[in-house]
Amino acid sequence: MEQKDYYKILGVSENASFEDIKKTYRKLAFQYHPDKNPGNEEMMKELNEAYAVLSDEKKRKEYDFYRNSYGFNARDRFRQTYSEQDIFRGSDIN
């Protein structure tokens, strides 16, 4: 099973600034939004989740800790700590 990395989903480096993450997310969200391109629902969900985590300083630090500790299993470990509601809480995705 392929493990997903939030940085790879957005195509940004782990040193990317908040502004770079937001800019990249908006570009990809426009490109993959199901209203514009039907059939991209799963990709849009992945983009939203990656952005929700990487745009939040606390969640990003915790995710980075998991990446350093667990490598390709980081996302699964992170999701064991955060529910889907927790991941999106406080996000500016709307």
C-alpha positions in Angstrom: 0.0 0.0 0.0 1.4 3.4 -1.0 1.9 5.7 1.9 1.0 9.3 1.4 3.1 12.3 2.4 1.5 15.6 2.9 4.4 17.5 1.4 4.5 15.3 -1.7 0.7 15.6 -2.2 1.1 19.4 -2.4 4.4 19.2 -4.1 6.2 21.5 -1.7 9.4 21.1 0.3 9.4 20.5 4.0 10.9 24.0 4.4 8.1 25.7 2.4 6.7 28.8 4.0 3.1 29.2 4.9 2.6 31.5 2.0 4.1 29.0 -0.5 1.9 26.2 0.9 -1.2 28.3 0.6 -0.3 29.5 -2.9 0.4 25.9 -4.1 -2.7 24.6 -2.5 -4.9 27.2 -4.2 -3.4 26.5 -7.5 -3.9 22.7 -7.1 -7.4 23.1 -5.6 -8.4 25.1 -8.7 -6.9 22.5 -11.0 -8.4 19.4 -9.3 -11.7 20.8 -8.0 -14.5 18.3 -8.9 -16.8 21.1 -10.1 -14.2 22.0 -12.8 -12.8 18.5 -13.4 -15.2 15.7 -12.4 -13.6 12.5 -11.2 -11.0 14.2 -9.0 -12.9 13.9 -5.7 -10.2 11.7 -4.0 -7.4 14.0 -5.1 -9.3 17.0 -3.8 -9.8 15.3 -0.4 -6.0 14.5 -0.2 -5.1 18.1 -1.1 -7.5 19.5 1.5 -6.1 17.2 4.2 -2.5 18.0 3.4 -3.3 21.7 3.4 -5.2 21.5 6.7 -2.2 19.9 8.4 0.6 21.9 6.8 -1.1 25.2 7.1 -1.5 24.8 10.9 1.8 25.4 12.8 1.0 22.9 15.6 -0.2 20.1 13.4 2.7 20.6 11.0 5.2 20.4 13.8 3.6 17.2 15.0 3.5 15.7 11.5 7.1 16.6 11.0 8.0 14.8 14.2 6.2 11.7 12.9 8.0 12.0 9.5 11.3 12.0 11.3 10.4 9.2 13.6 8.4 6.9 11.4 9.3 7.8 7.8 6.7 6.6 5.3 4.3 5.6 8.1 4.1 9.2 9.3 0.6 10.0 7.9 -0.9 6.9 9.4 0.7 7.7 12.8 -0.6 11.2 12.6 -4.1 10.1 11.8 -4.0 7.8 14.8 -3.6 11.0 16.9 -6.0 13.3 15.0 -9.5 12.5 13.9 -10.7 13.9 10.6 -12.6 16.6 12.6 -9.4 17.5 14.4 -7.4 17.7 11.2 -9.9 20.2 9.6 -10.7 22.1 12.8 -9.5 25.7 12.4 -8.6 25.3 8.8 -9.3 28.1 6.3 -10.1 25.7 3.4 -13.6 27.3 2.9 
